[in-house]
Amino acid sequence: MNIQTSYLCKVPVELWEEIFMIVSVPSSKEYTLIIKTESLNVERQVVTIVPFTLMHVCSHQSEITTRCPMLWASINVALWHKYFERRQKLVEMFLANSAPCPLNLKVGWHYSFPDCAQDTWEILKSHFSRSEQLFLNSAWDFGMHLLNPSCGQDITFENLLYFHTQRGGLSGISKADIDHPFSQALRRA
């Protein structure tokens, strides 16, 4: 261990966490995990994984990054038709490392989910209750059936400060949609 590294190790972990948060998430509109497709006609996916950059500095900073749940609690996933199945592992890692922090989630999809994205949707949906900010972005009106709770799971939003849908969203909903457990949970929040 050289002298410079030993000085870095003396900086309190809490201070490193604050520095990492400032560097990683400069505003609430940015995410530490972004999985999106450039456009619907292109098969190229863009993946941004901010904590991985911090983890590659040194082992000490890698440890701090792994143990800082706030660095992992901001996820933006586009489940378009070009979504690659192997990206689900990244989503699972971020959800696991972010516990117990409230989440900032943005999930987008186009018409319907490709088969490979259905499992990722279910995993994300099971964590909606942890959301502090929840953005659902559909290129088409989405049916409330997509928001059915998994396996009798009760939907509650204890941390929810902001909910937003884009495009079809919840506009023009029917009486059945108003009575849907997801809608009721939003009203209680």
N, CA and C atoms as an extended XYZ file, in Angstrom:
567
Properties=species:S:1:pos:R:3:atomname:S:1:resname:S:1:resid:I:1 pbc="F F F"
N         0.859       -1.173        0.000 N   MET     1
C         0.000        0.000        0.000 CA  MET     1
C         0.904        1.235        0.000 C   MET     1
N         0.677        2.141       -0.936 N   ASN     2
C         1.501        3.342       -0.964 CA  ASN     2
C         0.896        4.425       -0.074 C   ASN     2
N         1.622        5.522        0.083 N   ILE     3
C         1.202        6.590        0.997 CA  ILE     3
C        -0.122        7.215        0.558 C   ILE     3
N        -0.267        7.448       -0.747 N   GLN     4
C        -1.495        8.069       -1.242 CA  GLN     4
C        -2.709        7.194       -0.946 C   GLN     4
N        -2.592        5.895       -1.150 N   THR     5
C        -3.691        4.979       -0.883 CA  THR     5
C        -4.031        4.958        0.598 C   THR     5
N        -3.031        4.994        1.471 N   SER     6
C        -3.314        4.961        2.904 CA  SER     6
C        -4.066        6.221        3.345 C   SER     6
N        -3.762        7.372        2.749 N   TYR     7
C        -4.510        8.592        3.066 CA  TYR     7
C        -5.964        8.471        2.605 C   TYR     7
N        -6.181        7.870        1.447 N   LEU     8
C        -7.542        7.690        0.943 CA  LEU     8
C        -8.356        6.783        1.863 C   LEU     8
N        -7.698        5.797        2.436 N   CYS     9
C        -8.394        4.868        3.332 CA  CYS     9
C        -8.781        5.523        4.651 C   CYS     9
N        -8.115        6.622        4.995 N   LYS    10
C        -8.424        7.314        6.246 CA  LYS    10
C        -9.646        8.227        6.129 C   LYS    10
N       -10.066        8.512        4.912 N   VAL    11
C       -11.267        9.334        4.717 CA  VAL    11
C       -12.468        8.507        5.182 C   VAL    11
N       -13.333        9.065        6.022 N   PRO    12
C       -14.480        8.297        6.532 CA  PRO    12
C       -15.389        7.793        5.405 C   PRO    12
N       -15.898        6.602        5.581 N   VAL    13
C       -16.774        5.969        4.595 CA  VAL    13
C       -17.969        6.864        4.275 C   VAL    13
N       -18.540        7.491        5.291 N   GLU    14
C       -19.706        8.353        5.086 CA  GLU    14
C       -19.397        9.494        4.125 C   GLU    14
N       -18.181       10.029        4.214 N   LEU    15
C       -17.779       11.117        3.323 CA  LEU    15
C       -17.631       10.599        1.889 C   LEU    15
N       -17.032        9.404        1.747 N   TRP    16
C       -16.925        8.797        0.410 CA  TRP    16
C       -18.315        8.574       -0.179 C   TRP    16
N       -19.250        8.098        0.622 N   GLU    17
C       -20.607        7.866        0.120 CA  GLU    17
C       -21.240        9.163       -0.382 C   GLU    17
N       -21.051       10.240        0.364 N   GLU    18
C       -21.579       11.542       -0.060 CA  GLU    18
C       -20.928       11.998       -1.369 C   GLU    18
N       -19.629       11.845       -1.462 N   ILE    19
C       -18.917       12.223       -2.684 CA  ILE    19
C       -19.416       11.393       -3.860 C   ILE    19
N       -19.549       10.094       -3.652 N   PHE    20
C       -20.017        9.214       -4.729 CA  PHE    20
C       -21.421        9.590       -5.180 C   PHE    20
N       -22.283        9.943       -4.232 N   MET    21
C       -23.650       10.323       -4.595 CA  MET    21
C       -23.654       11.612       -5.414 C   MET    21
N       -22.843       12.568       -5.037 N   ILE    22
C       -22.783       13.837       -5.782 CA  ILE    22
C       -22.255       13.594       -7.191 C   ILE    22
N       -21.229       12.784       -7.304 N   VAL    23
C       -20.638       12.504       -8.610 CA  VAL    23
C       -21.555       11.628       -9.462 C   VAL    23
N       -22.226       10.676       -8.847 N   SER    24
C       -23.011        9.689       -9.584 CA  SER    24
C       -24.381       10.184      -10.000 C   SER    24
N       -25.054       10.884       -9.140 N   VAL    25
C       -26.433       11.276       -9.396 CA  VAL    25
C       -26.554       12.792       -9.215 C   VAL    25
N       -26.133       13.566      -10.219 N   PRO    26
C       -26.158       15.014      -10.071 CA  PRO    26
C       -27.554       15.608       -9.948 C   PRO    26
N       -28.576       14.921      -10.411 N   SER    27
C       -29.945       15.419      -10.242 CA  SER    27
C       -30.886       14.242      -10.120 C   SER    27
N       -32.090       14.515       -9.636 N   SER    28
C       -33.060       13.431       -9.439 CA  SER    28
C       -33.571       12.875      -10.760 C   SER    28
N       -33.253       13.520      -11.880 N   LYS    29
C       -33.718       13.042      -13.177 CA  LYS    29
C       -32.709       12.114      -13.846 C   LYS    29
N       -31.608       11.854      -13.184 N   GLU    30
C       -30.612       10.963      -13.749 CA  GLU    30
C       -30.603        9.653      -12.970 C   GLU    30
N       -30.146        8.611      -13.619 N   TYR    31
C       -30.207        7.275      -13.048 CA  TYR    31
C       -28.826        6.651      -13.018 C   TYR    31
N       -28.592        5.778      -12.034 N   THR    32
C       -27.300        5.105      -11.950 CA  THR    32
C       -27.278        3.819      -12.770 C   THR    32
N       -28.451        3.314      -13.151 N   LEU    33
C       -28.539        2.215      -14.122 CA  LEU    33
C       -29.515        2.641      -15.203 C   LEU    33
N       -29.036        2.649      -16.430 N   ILE    34
C       -29.891        2.963      -17.577 CA  ILE    34
C       -29.713        1.853      -18.599 C   ILE    34
N       -30.829        1.233      -18.974 N   ILE    35
C       -30.821        0.229      -20.040 CA  ILE    35
C       -31.858        0.698      -21.050 C   ILE    35
N       -31.395        1.090      -22.227 N   LYS    36
C       -32.340        1.554      -23.241 CA  LYS    36
C       -31.819        1.201      -24.621 C   LYS    36
N       -32.718        1.195      -25.577 N   THR    37
C       -32.381        0.972      -26.964 CA  THR    37
C       -32.338        2.335      -27.633 C   THR    37
N       -31.345        2.547      -28.471 N   GLU    38
C       -31.194        3.834      -29.148 CA  GLU    38
C       -32.481        4.253      -29.844 C   GLU    38
N       -33.072        3.385      -30.614 N   SER    39
C       -34.371        3.641      -31.234 CA  SER    39
C       -35.003        2.288      -31.514 C   SER    39
N       -36.276        2.304      -31.835 N   LEU    40
C       -36.968        1.033      -32.056 CA  LEU    40
C       -36.459        0.305      -33.300 C   LEU    40
N       -35.791        1.002      -34.194 N   ASN    41
C       -35.318        0.382      -35.434 CA  ASN    41
C       -33.870       -0.084      -35.350 C   ASN    41
N       -33.213        0.176      -34.251 N   VAL    42
C       -31.803       -0.163      -34.110 CA  VAL    42
C       -31.654       -1.219      -33.017 C   VAL    42
N       -30.795       -2.187      -33.244 N   GLU    43
C       -30.616       -3.252      -32.259 CA  GLU    43
C       -29.568       -2.921      -31.211 C   GLU    43
N       -29.017       -1.735      -31.230 N   ARG    44
C       -27.967       -1.356      -30.293 CA  ARG    44
C       -28.577       -0.871      -28.987 C   ARG    44
N       -28.133       -1.452      -27.902 N   GLN    45
C       -28.590       -1.013      -26.591 CA  GLN    45
C       -27.533       -0.157      -25.938 C   GLN    45
N       -27.988        0.828      -25.182 N   VAL    46
C       -27.099        1.681      -24.412 CA  VAL    46
C       -27.291        1.287      -22.950 C   VAL    46
N       -26.200        0.958      -22.289 N   VAL    47
C       -26.263        0.582      -20.879 CA  VAL    47
C       -25.290        1.472      -20.118 C   VAL    47
N       -25.807        2.175      -19.124 N   THR    48
C       -24.989        3.021      -18.263 CA  THR    48
C       -25.049        2.447      -16.862 C   THR    48
N       -23.897        2.149      -16.286 N   ILE    49
C       -23.829        1.528      -14.971 CA  ILE    49
C       -22.849        2.337      -14.119 C   ILE    49
N       -23.322        3.373      -13.501 N   VAL    50
C       -22.459        4.301      -12.767 CA  VAL    50
C       -21.672        3.628      -11.637 C   VAL    50
N       -22.276        2.817      -10.773 N   PRO    51
C       -21.484        2.234       -9.677 CA  PRO    51
C       -20.296        1.386      -10.147 C   PRO    51
N       -20.395        0.765      -11.313 N   PHE    52
C       -19.285       -0.060      -11.796 CA  PHE    52
C       -18.044        0.791      -12.051 C   PHE    52
N       -18.231        2.007      -12.510 N   THR    53
C       -17.097        2.904      -12.731 CA  THR    53
C       -16.384        3.175      -11.418 C   THR    53
N       -17.145        3.445      -10.378 N   LEU    54
C       -16.558        3.714       -9.065 CA  LEU    54
C       -15.880        2.476       -8.484 C   LEU    54
N       -16.410        1.312       -8.784 N   MET    55
C       -15.863        0.070       -8.233 CA  MET    55
C       -14.501       -0.281       -8.821 C   MET    55
N       -14.164        0.283       -9.973 N   HIS    56
C       -12.911       -0.064      -10.635 CA  HIS    56
C       -11.748        0.853      -10.257 C   HIS    56
N       -11.936        1.731       -9.291 N   VAL    57
C       -10.852        2.628       -8.873 CA  VAL    57
C        -9.858        1.862       -7.997 C   VAL    57
N       -10.353        1.280       -6.923 N   CYS    58
C        -9.507        0.469       -6.048 CA  CYS    58
C       -10.425       -0.414       -5.199 C   CYS    58
N        -9.853       -1.371       -4.505 N   SER    59
C       -10.666       -2.311       -3.728 CA  SER    59
C       -11.397       -1.603       -2.585 C   SER    59
N       -10.768       -0.606       -1.985 N   HIS    60
C       -11.401        0.138       -0.890 CA  HIS    60
C       -12.660        0.852       -1.396 C   HIS    60
N       -12.543        1.538       -2.529 N   GLN    61
C       -13.695        2.233       -3.076 CA  GLN    61
C       -14.734        1.263       -3.626 C   GLN    61
N       -14.307        0.120       -4.082 N   SER    62
C       -15.243       -0.910       -4.528 CA  SER    62
C       -16.109       -1.384       -3.357 C   SER    62
N       -15.473       -1.592       -2.198 N   GLU    63
C       -16.218       -1.985       -0.991 CA  GLU    63
C       -17.233       -0.929       -0.585 C   GLU    63
N       -16.806        0.321       -0.598 N   ILE    64
C       -17.695        1.421       -0.221 CA  ILE    64
C       -18.874        1.493       -1.188 C   ILE    64
N       -18.593        1.380       -2.472 N   THR    65
C       -19.642        1.443       -3.499 CA  THR    65
C       -20.659        0.329       -3.307 C   THR    65
N       -20.187       -0.857       -3.061 N   THR    66
C       -21.084       -2.008       -2.895 CA  THR    66
C       -21.975       -1.850       -1.673 C   THR    66
N       -21.459       -1.219       -0.627 N   ARG    67
C       -22.226       -1.076        0.612 CA  ARG    67
C       -23.021        0.224        0.706 C   ARG    67
N       -23.087        0.989       -0.387 N   CYS    68
C       -23.835        2.255       -0.389 CA  CYS    68
C       -25.129        2.061       -1.185 C   CYS    68
N       -26.230        1.698       -0.514 N   PRO    69
C       -27.458        1.356       -1.236 CA  PRO    69
C       -28.019        2.485       -2.100 C   PRO    69
N       -27.770        3.730       -1.712 N   MET    70
C       -28.315        4.841       -2.489 CA  MET    70
C       -27.727        4.905       -3.902 C   MET    70
N       -26.516        4.388       -4.081 N   LEU    71
C       -25.907        4.372       -5.411 CA  LEU    71
C       -26.597        3.404       -6.363 C   LEU    71
N       -27.351        2.486       -5.823 N   TRP    72
C       -27.965        1.427       -6.623 CA  TRP    72
C       -29.481        1.609       -6.759 C   TRP    72
N       -30.018        2.663       -6.183 N   ALA    73
C       -31.475        2.791       -6.043 CA  ALA    73
C       -32.153        3.600       -7.143 C   ALA    73
N       -31.467        3.858       -8.236 N   SER    74
C       -32.011        4.685       -9.307 CA  SER    74
C       -31.899        3.928      -10.630 C   SER    74
N       -33.032        3.438      -11.132 N   ILE    75
C       -33.036        2.501      -12.263 CA  ILE    75
C       -33.985        2.988      -13.352 C   ILE    75
N       -33.481        2.992      -14.588 N   ASN    76
C       -34.274        3.359      -15.761 CA  ASN    76
C       -34.117        2.233      -16.782 C   ASN    76
N       -35.198        1.498      -17.038 N   VAL    77
C       -35.138        0.351      -17.940 CA  VAL    77
C       -36.198        0.496      -19.027 C   VAL    77
N       -35.771        0.357      -20.262 N   ALA    78
C       -36.700        0.340      -21.396 CA  ALA    78
C       -36.871       -1.102      -21.848 C   ALA    78
N       -38.062       -1.620      -21.699 N   LEU    79
C       -38.347       -3.016      -22.062 CA  LEU    79
C       -38.899       -3.078      -23.488 C   LEU    79
N       -38.162       -2.479      -24.416 N   TRP    80
C       -38.590       -2.469      -25.807 CA  TRP    80
C       -38.363       -3.836      -26.430 C   TRP    80
N       -38.751       -3.977      -27.670 N   HIS    81
C       -38.646       -5.272      -28.339 CA  HIS    81
C       -37.203       -5.721      -28.540 C   HIS    81
N       -36.245       -4.859      -28.379 N   LYS    82
C       -34.831       -5.236      -28.516 CA  LYS    82
C       -34.160       -5.449      -27.152 C   LYS    82
N       -34.946       -5.542      -26.099 N   TYR    83
C       -34.395       -5.748      -24.756 CA  TYR    83
C       -33.682       -7.089      -24.707 C   TYR    83
N       -32.451       -7.103      -24.175 N   PHE    84
C       -31.683       -8.334      -24.095 CA  PHE    84
C       -31.879       -8.980      -22.728 C   PHE    84
N       -32.158      -10.248      -22.745 N   GLU    85
C       -32.484      -10.991      -21.520 CA  GLU    85
C       -31.387      -10.908      -20.459 C   GLU    85
N       -30.132      -10.897      -20.871 N   ARG    86
C       -29.037      -10.888      -19.887 CA  ARG    86
C       -29.007       -9.613      -19.046 C   ARG    86
N       -29.733       -8.591      -19.457 N   ARG    87
C       -29.789       -7.344      -18.689 CA  ARG    87
C       -30.567       -7.526      -17.383 C   ARG    87
N       -31.359       -8.564      -17.297 N   GLN    88
C       -32.143       -8.821      -16.084 CA  GLN    88
C       -31.231       -8.992      -14.873 C   GLN    88
N       -30.084       -9.596      -15.050 N   LYS    89
C       -29.141       -9.792      -13.939 CA  LYS    89
C       -28.684       -8.445      -13.368 C   LYS    89
N       -28.483       -7.456      -14.243 N   LEU    90
C       -28.116       -6.115      -13.774 CA  LEU    90
C       -29.231       -5.511      -12.933 C   LEU    90
N       -30.452       -5.632      -13.413 N   VAL    91
C       -31.605       -5.103      -12.670 CA  VAL    91
C       -31.694       -5.782      -11.306 C   VAL    91
N       -31.552       -7.099      -11.278 N   GLU    92
C       -31.607       -7.834      -10.013 CA  GLU    92
C       -30.490       -7.386       -9.067 C   GLU    92
N       -29.275       -7.161       -9.597 N   MET    93
C       -28.152       -6.722       -8.773 CA  MET    93
C       -28.442       -5.340       -8.171 C   MET    93
N       -28.968       -4.436       -8.977 N   PHE    94
C       -29.269       -3.100       -8.479 CA  PHE    94
C       -30.362       -3.148       -7.416 C   PHE    94
N       -31.384       -3.938       -7.631 N   LEU    95
C       -32.458       -4.040       -6.640 CA  LEU    95
C       -31.938       -4.641       -5.335 C   LEU    95
N       -31.090       -5.650       -5.432 N   ALA    96
C       -30.529       -6.274       -4.222 CA  ALA    96
C       -29.593       -5.309       -3.484 C   ALA    96
N       -28.704       -4.637       -4.211 N   ASN    97
C       -27.742       -3.735       -3.578 CA  ASN    97
C       -28.384       -2.462       -3.050 C   ASN    97
N       -29.555       -2.105       -3.566 N   SER    98
C       -30.213       -0.871       -3.133 CA  SER    98
C       -31.056       -1.053       -1.872 C   SER    98
N       -31.330       -2.292       -1.504 N   ALA    99
C       -32.173       -2.526       -0.328 CA  ALA    99
C       -31.471       -1.976        0.906 C   ALA    99
N       -32.145       -1.332        1.768 N   PRO   100
C       -33.567       -1.043        1.909 CA  PRO   100
C       -33.960        0.359        1.425 C   PRO   100
N       -33.126        1.007        0.631 N   CYS   101
C       -33.399        2.385        0.178 CA  CYS   101
C       -34.666        2.469       -0.671 C   CYS   101
N       -35.358        3.597       -0.591 N   PRO   102
C       -36.452        3.846       -1.534 CA  PRO   102
C       -35.876        3.946       -2.954 C   PRO   102
N       -36.684        3.560       -3.930 N   LEU   103
C       -36.227        3.509       -5.319 CA  LEU   103
C       -36.719        4.695       -6.131 C   LEU   103
N       -35.928        5.039       -7.131 N   ASN   104
C       -36.330        5.959       -8.181 CA  ASN   104
C       -36.379        5.092       -9.437 C   ASN   104
N       -37.589        4.696       -9.846 N   LEU   105
C       -37.751        3.756      -10.959 CA  LEU   105
C       -38.408        4.420      -12.148 C   LEU   105
N       -37.870        4.121      -13.323 N   LYS   106
C       -38.520        4.505      -14.572 CA  LYS   106
C       -38.532        3.271      -15.459 C   LYS   106
N       -39.720        2.857      -15.862 N   VAL   107
C       -39.856        1.669      -16.701 CA  VAL   107
C       -40.636        2.063      -17.944 C   VAL   107
N       -40.069        1.764      -19.082 N   GLY   108
C       -40.732        2.056      -20.344 CA  GLY   108
C       -40.950        0.797      -21.151 C   GLY   108
N       -42.002        0.796      -21.947 N   TRP   109
C       -42.245       -0.329      -22.843 CA  TRP   109
C       -43.043        0.147      -24.038 C   TRP   109
N       -43.069       -0.684      -25.057 N   HIS   110
C       -43.699       -0.350      -26.319 CA  HIS   110
C       -44.742       -1.421      -26.623 C   HIS   110
N       -46.002       -1.060      -26.701 N   TYR   111
C       -47.127       -1.957      -26.993 CA  TYR   111
C       -47.233       -3.088      -25.982 C   TYR   111
N       -46.354       -4.059      -26.090 N   SER   112
C       -46.360       -5.172      -25.136 CA  SER   112
C       -44.908       -5.555      -24.871 C   SER   112
N       -44.719       -6.381      -23.870 N   PHE   113
C       -43.363       -6.790      -23.523 CA  PHE   113
C       -42.914       -7.921      -24.435 C   PHE   113
N       -41.658       -7.882      -24.864 N   PRO   114
C       -41.118       -9.072      -25.509 CA  PRO   114
C       -41.001      -10.167      -24.449 C   PRO   114
N       -41.009      -11.407      -24.879 N   ASP   115
C       -40.955      -12.517      -23.929 CA  ASP   115
C       -39.781      -12.399      -22.957 C   ASP   115
N       -38.620      -11.998      -23.472 N   CYS   116
C       -37.431      -11.935      -22.616 CA  CYS   116
C       -37.529      -10.828      -21.573 C   CYS   116
N       -38.420       -9.854      -21.760 N   ALA   117
C       -38.543       -8.756      -20.803 CA  ALA   117
C       -39.623       -9.000      -19.754 C   ALA   117
N       -40.462       -9.994      -19.947 N   GLN   118
C       -41.566      -10.245      -19.022 CA  GLN   118
C       -41.072      -10.527      -17.607 C   GLN   118
N       -40.028      -11.330      -17.478 N   ASP   119
C       -39.489      -11.641      -16.148 CA  ASP   119
C       -38.931      -10.389      -15.467 C   ASP   119
N       -38.243       -9.553      -16.248 N   THR   120
C       -37.712       -8.305      -15.687 CA  THR   120
C       -38.847       -7.412      -15.219 C   THR   120
N       -39.924       -7.325      -16.003 N   TRP   121
C       -41.098       -6.534      -15.611 CA  TRP   121
C       -41.654       -7.033      -14.279 C   TRP   121
N       -41.792       -8.332      -14.133 N   GLU   122
C       -42.342       -8.903      -12.899 CA  GLU   122
C       -41.436       -8.594      -11.701 C   GLU   122
N       -40.133       -8.673      -11.915 N   ILE   123
C       -39.190       -8.364      -10.831 CA  ILE   123
C       -39.312       -6.897      -10.439 C   ILE   123
N       -39.313       -6.012      -11.423 N   LEU   124
C       -39.450       -4.577      -11.143 CA  LEU   124
C       -40.780       -4.285      -10.453 C   LEU   124
N       -41.835       -4.883      -10.958 N   LYS   125
C       -43.171       -4.663      -10.400 CA  LYS   125
C       -43.229       -5.073       -8.928 C   LYS   125
N       -42.522       -6.128       -8.574 N   SER   126
C       -42.532       -6.582       -7.179 CA  SER   126
C       -41.818       -5.591       -6.255 C   SER   126
N       -41.079       -4.645       -6.823 N   HIS   127
C       -40.375       -3.629       -6.031 CA  HIS   127
C       -41.027       -2.253       -6.125 C   HIS   127
N       -42.142       -2.137       -6.829 N   PHE   128
C       -42.829       -0.844       -6.940 CA  PHE   128
C       -43.136       -0.256       -5.573 C   PHE   128
N       -43.459       -1.105       -4.612 N   SER   129
C       -43.833       -0.609       -3.281 CA  SER   129
C       -42.675        0.121       -2.599 C   SER   129
N       -41.445       -0.124       -3.025 N   ARG   130
C       -40.271        0.573       -2.473 CA  ARG   130
C       -40.044        1.930       -3.124 C   ARG   130
N       -40.822        2.245       -4.140 N   SER   131
C       -40.570        3.444       -4.939 CA  SER   131
C       -40.864        4.729       -4.192 C   SER   131
N       -39.945        5.667       -4.340 N   GLU   132
C       -40.153        7.033       -3.898 CA  GLU   132
C       -40.616        7.850       -5.107 C   GLU   132
N       -40.046        7.527       -6.269 N   GLN   133
C       -40.469        8.097       -7.539 CA  GLN   133
C       -40.712        6.937       -8.496 C   GLN   133
N       -41.867        6.946       -9.140 N   LEU   134
C       -42.213        5.867      -10.062 CA  LEU   134
C       -42.734        6.481      -11.355 C   LEU   134
N       -42.019        6.198      -12.445 N   PHE   135
C       -42.386        6.677      -13.774 CA  PHE   135
C       -42.705        5.458      -14.636 C   PHE   135
N       -43.889        5.397      -15.193 N   LEU   136
C       -44.257        4.329      -16.119 CA  LEU   136
C       -44.472        4.978      -17.477 C   LEU   136
N       -43.694        4.555      -18.454 N   ASN   137
C       -43.667        5.190      -19.758 CA  ASN   137
C       -44.028        4.164      -20.826 C   ASN   137
N       -45.233        4.274      -21.359 N   SER   138
C       -45.695        3.333      -22.362 CA  SER   138
C       -45.899        4.052      -23.689 C   SER   138
N       -45.474        3.428      -24.760 N   ALA   139
C       -45.683        3.993      -26.086 CA  ALA   139
C       -47.128        3.765      -26.537 C   ALA   139
N       -47.892        3.097      -25.707 N   TRP   140
C       -49.270        2.760      -26.022 CA  TRP   140
C       -50.053        2.759      -24.728 C   TRP   140
N       -51.359        2.904      -24.782 N   ASP   141
C       -52.145        2.789      -23.559 CA  ASP   141
C       -51.866        1.448      -22.914 C   ASP   141
N       -51.597        1.465      -21.634 N   PHE   142
C       -51.377        0.185      -20.991 CA  PHE   142
C       -52.603       -0.194      -20.182 C   PHE   142
N       -52.899       -1.458      -20.204 N   GLY   143
C       -54.024       -1.963      -19.434 CA  GLY   143
C       -53.622       -2.188      -17.992 C   GLY   143
N       -54.578       -2.029      -17.119 N   MET   144
C       -54.294       -2.223      -15.695 CA  MET   144
C       -53.891       -3.665      -15.391 C   MET   144
N       -54.204       -4.604      -16.295 N   HIS   145
C       -53.815       -5.995      -16.058 CA  HIS   145
C       -52.293       -6.134      -15.926 C   HIS   145
N       -51.535       -5.232      -16.554 N   LEU   146
C       -50.075       -5.284      -16.430 CA  LEU   146
C       -49.616       -4.995      -15.009 C   LEU   146
N       -50.474       -4.337      -14.240 N   LEU   147
C       -50.114       -3.928      -12.890 CA  LEU   147
C       -50.709       -4.833      -11.816 C   LEU   147
N       -51.272       -5.960      -12.221 N   ASN   148
C       -51.815       -6.891      -11.238 CA  ASN   148
C       -50.724       -7.329      -10.281 C   ASN   148
N       -51.048       -7.393       -8.990 N   PRO   149
C       -50.037       -7.841       -8.023 CA  PRO   149
C       -49.640       -9.290       -8.281 C   PRO   149
N       -48.408       -9.591       -7.990 N   SER   150
C       -47.903      -10.943       -8.167 CA  SER   150
C       -48.272      -11.808       -6.963 C   SER   150
N       -48.793      -12.972       -7.212 N   CYS   151
C       -49.054      -13.987       -6.184 CA  CYS   151
C       -49.762      -13.415       -4.949 C   CYS   151
N       -50.810      -12.662       -5.137 N   GLY   152
C       -51.572      -12.139       -4.014 CA  GLY   152
C       -50.870      -11.055       -3.230 C   GLY   152
N       -49.785      -10.526       -3.765 N   GLN   153
C       -49.019       -9.487       -3.086 CA  GLN   153
C       -49.904       -8.249       -2.888 C   GLN   153
N       -49.870       -7.712       -1.682 N   ASP   154
C       -50.601       -6.490       -1.389 CA  ASP   154
C       -49.759       -5.314       -1.859 C   ASP   154
N       -50.387       -4.381       -2.550 N   ILE   155
C       -49.661       -3.232       -3.068 CA  ILE   155
C       -49.811       -2.070       -2.090 C   ILE   155
N       -48.677       -1.567       -1.612 N   THR   156
C       -48.674       -0.365       -0.787 CA  THR   156
C       -47.515        0.506       -1.253 C   THR   156
N       -47.674        1.800       -1.098 N   PHE   157
C       -46.631        2.742       -1.463 CA  PHE   157
C       -46.316        3.594       -0.241 C   PHE   157
N       -45.482        3.079        0.630 N   GLU   158
C       -45.159        3.797        1.862 CA  GLU   158
C       -44.222        4.967        1.619 C   GLU   158
N       -43.407        4.903        0.562 N   ASN   159
C       -42.399        5.935        0.303 CA  ASN   159
C       -42.744        6.832       -0.877 C   ASN   159
N       -43.831        6.547       -1.580 N   LEU   160
C       -44.107        7.214       -2.848 CA  LEU   160
C       -44.339        8.712       -2.671 C   LEU   160
N       -43.492        9.502       -3.344 N   LEU   161
C       -43.630       10.954       -3.352 CA  LEU   161
C       -44.112       11.446       -4.707 C   LEU   161
N       -43.817       10.671       -5.767 N   TYR   162
C       -44.131       11.124       -7.113 CA  TYR   162
C       -44.454        9.928       -8.000 C   TYR   162
N       -45.574       10.012       -8.716 N   PHE   163
C       -45.961        8.984       -9.677 CA  PHE   163
C       -46.316        9.676      -10.982 C   PHE   163
N       -45.822        9.146      -12.080 N   HIS   164
C       -46.089        9.758      -13.374 CA  HIS   164
C       -46.206        8.675      -14.433 C   HIS   164
N       -47.183        8.839      -15.304 N   THR   165
C       -47.272        7.977      -16.485 CA  THR   165
C       -47.150        8.870      -17.705 C   THR   165
N       -46.598        8.301      -18.744 N   GLN   166
C       -46.471        9.030      -19.998 CA  GLN   166
C       -47.201        8.264      -21.075 C   GLN   166
N       -47.812        8.975      -21.950 N   ARG   167
C       -48.633        8.481      -23.051 CA  ARG   167
C       -49.959        7.985      -22.499 C   ARG   167
N       -50.344        6.738      -22.853 N   GLY   168
C       -51.659        6.238      -22.488 CA  GLY   168
C       -51.975        6.378      -21.013 C   GLY   168
N       -51.070        5.906      -20.193 N   GLY   169
C       -51.185        6.079      -18.755 CA  GLY   169
C       -52.530        5.729      -18.171 C   GLY   169
N       -52.914        6.467      -17.163 N   LEU   170
C       -54.147        6.197      -16.455 CA  LEU   170
C       -55.276        7.131      -16.886 C   LEU   170
N       -55.085        7.869      -17.982 N   SER   171
C       -56.151        8.758      -18.435 CA  SER   171
C       -57.257        7.940      -19.091 C   SER   171
N       -58.472        8.362      -18.910 N   GLY   172
C       -59.605        7.662      -19.495 CA  GLY   172
C       -59.825        6.287      -18.914 C   GLY   172
N       -59.546        6.119      -17.633 N   ILE   173
C       -59.686        4.797      -17.038 CA  ILE   173
C       -61.153        4.505      -16.741 C   ILE   173
N       -61.460        3.246      -16.718 N   SER   174
C       -62.832        2.797      -16.488 CA  SER   174
C       -63.090        2.608      -14.997 C   SER   174
N       -64.318        2.314      -14.645 N   LYS   175
C       -64.692        2.036      -13.252 CA  LYS   175
C       -63.898        0.841      -12.723 C   LYS   175
N       -63.721       -0.171      -13.577 N   ALA   176
C       -62.946       -1.352      -13.164 CA  ALA   176
C       -61.502       -0.971      -12.865 C   ALA   176
N       -60.948       -0.045      -13.648 N   ASP   177
C       -59.574        0.401      -13.408 CA  ASP   177
C       -59.460        1.164      -12.091 C   ASP   177
N       -60.465        1.959      -11.768 N   ILE   178
C       -60.458        2.724      -10.520 CA  ILE   178
C       -60.459        1.787       -9.319 C   ILE   178
N       -61.148        0.659       -9.451 N   ASP   179
C       -61.212       -0.319       -8.373 CA  ASP   179
C       -60.006       -1.263       -8.345 C   ASP   179
N       -59.131       -1.144       -9.323 N   HIS   180
C       -57.958       -2.016       -9.403 CA  HIS   180
C       -57.055       -1.777       -8.183 C   HIS   180
N       -56.439       -2.831       -7.632 N   PRO   181
C       -55.579       -2.677       -6.451 CA  PRO   181
C       -54.459       -1.644       -6.630 C   PRO   181
N       -53.898       -1.531       -7.815 N   PHE   182
C       -52.835       -0.550       -8.053 CA  PHE   182
C       -53.376        0.877       -7.918 C   PHE   182
N       -54.527        1.134       -8.517 N   SER   183
C       -55.156        2.466       -8.403 CA  SER   183
C       -55.516        2.797       -6.962 C   SER   183
N       -56.033        1.805       -6.259 N   GLN   184
C       -56.382        2.022       -4.840 CA  GLN   184
C       -55.131        2.334       -4.016 C   GLN   184
N       -54.051        1.612       -4.290 N   ALA   185
C       -52.808        1.862       -3.553 CA  ALA   185
C       -52.265        3.263       -3.837 C   ALA   185
N       -52.403        3.726       -5.083 N   LEU   186
C       -51.979        5.092       -5.413 CA  LEU   186
C       -52.807        6.120       -4.652 C   LEU   186
N       -54.106        5.893       -4.556 N   ARG   187
C       -54.967        6.826       -3.828 CA  ARG   187
C       -54.594        6.854       -2.344 C   ARG   187
N       -54.278        5.701       -1.771 N   ARG   188
C       -53.895        5.659       -0.355 CA  ARG   188
C       -52.566        6.363       -0.110 C   ARG   188
N       -51.682        6.309       -1.109 N   ALA   189
C       -50.359        6.938       -0.962 CA  ALA   189
C       -50.519        8.440       -0.909 C   ALA   189
